[in-house]
């Protein structure tokens, strides 16, 4: 009962902080302290507790390295003219009546190519949200389309870290998993396309004149050279180069373009990388093209560190064992996947990042699958249709918080418009319900 009350109290603190606009790291820290105290009370030694915390930090480090790279990329892509260049060329060809649809499809494509939702939001997403601001589009709808598209490829790319993690955890073949995923994504993807098309037609982008194009050309040296950092990122990803190397190479290319093409000094370019980019306050694009920088990742770093340590304390102390025992047994496919969704929500809420959610959900649910003839592939598919994308629907989870941070949008307002993220598990649940009847 005490454990359940602590879960409930921590959850209330998190929800309250989101409602009041308080930094969500504070309730996560409070939860970490509470569960650490419980861990000691339930018989774990201080040395064992310290080991849990150390494991949490260790698991967070790979994610933090990507944060630092993306923070630097967002600042330098703006300074190099990469984001302005993408916006400028998009203005020349984009039909205003299809903006949200194009945003979704463009992020689907980029995320499949580079295999990371965070990288997609920090690159193509920045350009699209900038375009949304210039055209007075709805930022929540634009962010929903961008984030949904970004996680399309995060789930369905052979270069995706989450797809490879699921294949490793379940002992399955990655490409067989992709073929299975293709079947379950058709319906939610089609519905998403229809919805974004209807919204785009109803609320077209306001690009009635050429002021924005002119202002971009006046503020930046826009040419094919400004697109080099984006080309580097995509090409290296296509050749299946490690995502950190691809991001680092793109960052170096952006610094070079900033110095040699945009005529900033090296010191200025490095400052943009660390502190973020901004134009002079007198520039009409001052409020549109700004932000990024490694310093902007400070809050996400605190949150992911705290949440990873919290997850390790909860799992290592076996606080989830009563839940695991309750849902283990012979159940229908509909109930099994329903429990999978519930487990994904809980682990994403308290785990703090997508990786932790996938690993914990797999551990919680695997006993329910082992009696099935093809249990490994079924487990892999259900993880991909639930845990992999549900994390992006939890506002304080890094899977949602990081994209909203780099896009500079409200952390929860995008949720109703990230259609694909909740249509996928709902459609899969519906299919299981029909199959059980």
C-alpha positions in Angstrom: 0.0 0.0 0.0 2.8 2.4 0.8 4.4 1.8 -2.6 1.1 2.4 -4.3 0.6 5.7 -2.4 4.1 6.8 -3.3 3.4 6.1 -7.0 0.2 8.0 -6.8 1.7 11.0 -4.9 4.6 11.3 -7.4 2.2 11.1 -10.3 0.0 13.9 -8.7 3.1 16.1 -8.2 4.1 15.6 -11.9 0.6 16.5 -13.2 0.4 19.5 -10.8 3.8 20.8 -12.0 2.7 20.5 -15.6 -0.6 22.4 -14.9 1.2 25.2 -13.0 4.1 25.4 -15.4 6.7 24.3 -12.8 9.9 22.6 -14.0 9.0 18.9 -14.0 12.4 18.0 -12.8 11.4 19.0 -9.3 8.6 16.4 -8.8 10.8 13.8 -10.4 13.5 14.6 -7.8 10.9 14.4 -5.1 9.8 11.0 -6.4 13.5 9.8 -6.5 13.9 10.8 -2.9 10.7 9.1 -1.8 11.4 5.8 -3.6 15.0 5.8 -2.4 13.7 6.1 1.1 11.3 3.2 0.5 14.1 1.1 -1.0 16.1 1.5 2.2 13.0 0.8 4.3 12.3 -2.4 2.4 15.7 -3.8 3.2 18.1 -2.6 0.5 21.5 -1.3 1.8 22.8 2.1 1.0 25.5 0.4 -1.2 22.8 -1.3 -3.2 20.8 1.9 -3.5 24.0 3.7 -4.7 24.4 0.9 -7.3 20.8 1.6 -8.6 21.6 5.3 -8.9 24.9 4.6 -10.7 23.2 2.3 -13.2 20.6 5.0 -13.9 23.3 7.6 -14.6 25.2 5.0 -16.8 22.0 4.3 -18.9 21.4 8.1 -19.3 24.8 8.9 -20.7 24.2 7.7 -24.3 21.1 9.8 -24.5 22.8 12.9 -23.0 25.5 12.7 -25.7 22.9 12.9 -28.3 21.3 15.9 -26.5 24.5 17.8 -26.6 25.0 17.1 -30.3 21.5 18.1 -31.2 21.7 21.2 -29.1 24.8 22.3 -31.0 23.2 21.3 -34.3 20.1 23.4 -33.8 22.2 26.5 -33.0 24.7 26.1 -35.9 22.1 25.1 -38.5 20.4 28.4 -37.9 23.7 30.4 -38.0 24.8 28.5 -41.1 21.6 29.4 -42.9 20.6 25.7 -43.1 17.2 26.2 -41.4 16.6 29.5 -43.2 17.6 27.9 -46.5 15.1 25.0 -46.0 12.4 27.5 -45.1 13.2 29.7 -48.1 13.2 26.8 -50.7 10.0 25.4 -49.0 8.3 28.7 -49.5 9.0 28.5 -53.2 7.3 25.2 -53.7 5.0 24.5 -50.8 1.3 24.9 -51.4 -0.2 26.7 -48.3 -3.2 24.4 -48.3 -1.2 21.3 -47.5 1.3 22.5 -44.9 0.4 20.1 -42.0 0.2 17.1 -44.3 3.6 18.0 -45.8 5.1 18.5 -42.3 3.9 15.0 -41.3 5.1 13.3 -44.4 8.4 15.2 -44.5 9.2 14.1 -41.0 8.1 10.5 -41.7 10.6 10.5 -44.6 13.5 12.1 -42.7 13.0 10.0 -39.7 13.1 6.8 -41.8 16.3 8.0 -43.4 18.2 9.0 -40.3 16.5 6.6 -37.8 16.0 9.0 -34.9 13.0 11.0 -33.8 15.1 13.4 -31.8 17.4 14.1 -34.7 14.4 14.7 -37.0 12.8 17.2 -34.6 16.1 18.9 -34.0 16.8 19.4 -37.8 13.8 19.2 -40.2 11.4 19.9 -37.3 13.1 23.2 -36.5 12.8 24.3 -40.2 9.1 23.3 -40.3 8.2 25.0 -37.0 10.0 28.1 -38.2 7.9 27.9 -41.4 4.8 27.5 -39.2 5.6 30.7 -37.3 6.2 32.7 -40.4 2.9 31.6 -41.9 0.9 32.1 -38.7 0.0 28.4 -38.5 -1.2 26.7 -35.4 2.0 25.7 -33.5 0.2 22.9 -31.6 -1.0 21.3 -34.8 2.3 21.8 -36.5 4.2 20.3 -33.6 1.8 17.4 -33.5 2.4 16.6 -37.2 6.2 17.0 -36.8 6.5 14.8 -33.7 4.1 12.1 -35.0 6.1 12.0 -38.3 9.4 11.9 -36.4 8.3 8.8 -34.4 7.0 7.1 -37.6 10.6 6.5 -38.6 11.9 6.1 -35.0 9.7 3.0 -35.0 10.0 2.0 -38.7 13.6 2.6 -39.7 16.4 -0.1 -39.9 18.7 2.5 -38.4 16.4 3.3 -35.5 17.9 2.7 -32.0 14.5 1.7 -30.6 13.9 -0.8 -33.5 17.3 -2.4 -32.9 16.7 -2.4 -29.2 13.4 -4.3 -29.5 15.0 -6.8 -31.9 17.8 -7.4 -29.4 15.5 -7.7 -26.4 13.2 -10.2 -28.1 15.8 -12.1 -30.0 14.1 -11.4 -33.3 15.2 -10.4 -36.8 15.1 -6.7 -37.4 13.9 -6.9 -41.0 11.2 -9.4 -40.2 10.0 -7.0 -37.4 9.9 -4.2 -40.0 7.7 -6.4 -42.3 5.4 -7.1 -39.4 5.2 -3.4 -38.5 4.3 -2.5 -42.0 1.1 -4.4 -41.7 -0.1 -2.7 -38.5 0.9 0.8 -39.5 -1.2 1.0 -42.7 -4.6 1.9 -41.1 -3.3 4.5 -38.6 -1.0 6.1 -41.2 -3.8 6.4 -43.7 -6.2 7.9 -41.1 -3.4 10.4 -40.1 -2.9 11.4 -43.7 -6.6 12.1 -44.2 -6.8 14.1 -40.9 -3.8 16.2 -41.7 -5.1 16.8 -45.2 -8.5 18.0 -43.9 -6.9 20.3 -41.3 -4.5 21.7 -43.9 -7.3 22.6 -46.2 -9.3 24.1 -43.3 -6.4 26.1 -41.9 -4.0 27.0 -44.8 -0.6 28.6 -44.2 -0.8 32.4 -44.5 1.9 33.1 -47.1 0.2 35.8 -49.1 3.2 37.8 -50.0 7.0 37.5 -50.5 8.1 39.4 -47.4 9.4 36.3 -45.6 11.5 35.2 -48.6 12.9 38.7 -49.0 13.8 38.9 -45.3 15.5 35.6 -45.4 17.6 36.6 -48.3 18.5 39.9 -46.6 19.5 38.2 -43.3 21.4 35.1 -44.7 23.5 34.1 -47.7 21.0 31.5 -49.0 22.4 29.0 -51.5 23.0 25.3 -52.0 25.9 25.7 -49.7 23.7 26.4 -46.7 22.1 22.9 -47.2 25.5 21.1 -46.8 25.0 20.3 -43.1 21.6 18.7 -43.9 23.1 16.8 -46.8 25.9 15.4 -44.6 23.4 14.3 -42.0 21.2 12.4 -44.5 24.0 10.9 -46.6 25.9 9.5 -43.6 22.6 8.1 -42.3 21.9 6.4 -45.6 25.2 4.7 -45.4 24.3 3.5 -41.9 27.0 5.5 -40.2 26.5 5.7 -36.4 24.0 8.5 -35.6 26.4 10.2 -33.3 29.1 10.4 -36.0 26.5 11.6 -38.5 25.4 14.3 -36.1 28.9 15.3 -35.2 29.9 15.6 -38.9 26.8 17.7 -39.6 27.8 20.0 -36.7 31.3 20.4 -38.0 29.9 21.1 -41.5 27.5 23.7 -40.0 30.4 25.4 -38.2 32.4 25.6 -41.5 29.4 27.1 -43.4 28.8 29.6 -40.6 32.4 30.8 -40.8 33.2 30.6 -44.5 29.8 31.3 -46.1 27.8 33.4 -43.6 31.0 35.3 -42.6 30.8 34.9 -38.9 34.0 34.5 -36.9 34.9 31.2 -35.4 34.3 32.5 -31.9 30.8 33.6 -32.9 30.1 30.2 -34.5 31.2 28.4 -31.3 29.1 30.8 -29.2 26.0 29.9 -31.4 26.8 26.2 -30.9 26.9 26.5 -27.1 24.5 29.4 -26.3 22.1 29.3 -29.3 21.6 31.6 -32.3 19.8 34.9 -32.5 19.7 37.7 -35.0 19.9 41.4 -33.9 16.7 42.5 -32.1 16.0 45.0 -34.9 15.8 42.2 -37.5 12.2 41.3 -38.4 13.1 37.6 -38.1 14.4 38.0 -34.6 11.4 36.3 -33.0 11.2 33.6 -35.7 14.8 32.3 -36.2 16.4 31.9 -32.8 17.2 29.3 -30.2 19.1 26.0 -30.0 22.5 25.7 -28.5 23.9 23.1 -26.0 22.8 25.3 -23.1 19.2 24.8 -24.1 19.6 21.1 -23.2 20.2 21.8 -19.5 16.6 21.0 -18.5 16.3 17.8 -20.5 19.6 16.6 -19.1 18.4 17.1 -15.5 15.1 15.3 -16.3 16.6 12.3 -18.1 19.3 11.8 -15.4 16.7 12.0 -12.6 14.1 9.8 -14.4 16.7 7.1 -15.3 17.8 7.0 -11.6 14.2 6.8 -10.5 13.5 4.0 -12.9 16.5 2.0 -11.7 15.4 2.4 -8.0 11.8 1.3 -8.8 12.8 -1.7 -10.9 15.8 -2.7 -8.8 13.8 -2.6 -5.6 11.1 -4.8 -7.2 8.3 -2.3 -6.6 6.7 -3.5 -9.8 6.6 -7.2 -8.9 3.0 -7.1 -7.5 1.8 -5.6 -10.8 3.7 -8.2 -12.8 2.2 -11.0 -10.8 -1.3 -9.6 -11.2 -1.2 -9.4 -15.0 0.6 -12.7 -15.6 -1.5 -15.6 -16.8 -3.6 -17.0 -19.6 -5.5 -14.1 -21.1 -6.9 -13.1 -24.5 -4.9 -11.2 -27.1 -7.1 -8.1 -26.5 -6.4 -8.1 -22.8 -2.7 -8.9 -23.3 -2.2 -5.9 -25.6 -4.3 -3.8 -23.3 -2.0 -4.7 -20.4 0.9 -3.9 -22.7 -0.5 -0.4 -23.3 -1.0 0.1 -19.6 2.5 -1.1 -18.8 3.9 1.2 -21.4 2.1 4.2 -19.9 3.3 3.4 -16.4 6.9 2.7 -17.4 7.0 5.7 -19.7 5.6 7.9 -17.0 8.0 6.8 -14.3 10.9 5.7 -16.5 11.3 9.1 -18.1 12.6 8.0 -21.5 11.8 5.7 -24.3 14.6 3.2 -23.8 13.7 2.7 -20.1 10.0 2.2 -21.0 10.8 -0.4 -23.7 13.1 -2.4 -21.5 10.8 -2.3 -18.4 7.6 -3.1 -20.5 9.4 -6.0 -22.1 10.4 -7.4 -18.7 6.9 -6.8 -17.2 5.0 -8.5 -20.1 7.3 -11.2 -21.4 5.8 -14.0 -19.3 2.4 -13.4 -21.0 3.9 -14.1 -24.4 6.1 -17.2 -23.8 3.3 -19.7 -24.3 2.5 -18.3 -27.8 3.9 -20.3 -30.7 5.5 -17.2 -32.2 5.9 -15.3 -28.9 9.2 -13.5 -29.8 7.8 -11.8 -32.9 4.4 -11.1 -31.2 6.2 -9.5 -28.3 8.4 -7.4 -30.6 5.5 -6.2 -32.7 3.4 -5.3 -29.6 6.3 -3.4 -28.1 6.7 -1.5 -31.4 3.0 -0.7 -31.5 2.8 0.5 -27.9 5.9 1.3 -25.8 8.0 2.7 -28.6 5.6 5.5 -29.4 3.5 5.9 -26.2 6.6 7.4 -24.5 6.1 10.4 -26.9 2.6 11.0 -25.5 3.9 11.5 -21.9 4.7 15.2 -21.7 7.4 14.8 -19.0 9.0 11.8 -20.8 12.1 12.9 -22.7 10.6 11.4 -25.8 8.0 14.3 -25.8 9.8 16.8 -23.7 12.9 17.0 -25.9 11.0 17.7 -29.2 8.8 20.3 -27.6 11.9 21.9 -26.1 13.7 22.3 -29.4 10.5 23.2 -31.2 9.7 25.8 -28.5 6.1 24.8 -28.1 3.9 23.9 -25.2 4.7 20.5 -23.8 1.1 19.2 -23.8 -0.7 21.2 -26.5 0.6 19.1 -29.4 -0.9 15.9 -28.0 -4.4 16.0 -29.6 -2.8 16.5 -33.0 -0.1 13.8 -32.9 -2.7 11.5 -34.5 -0.4 8.6 -35.5 1.0 8.2 -32.0 -2.3 7.2 -30.5 -4.0 5.8 -33.5 -1.4 3.1 -33.9 -2.0 1.4 -30.5 -5.7 2.0 -30.7 -6.0 0.4 -34.1 -3.9 -2.5 -32.9 -6.1 -2.9 -29.9 -9.2 -2.8 -32.1 -7.8 -5.5 -34.3 -7.1 -7.8 -31.3 -10.6 -7.2 -30.0 -12.1 -8.2 -33.4 -9.8 -11.3 -33.6 -10.9 -12.4 -30.1 -14.6 -12.3 -30.9 
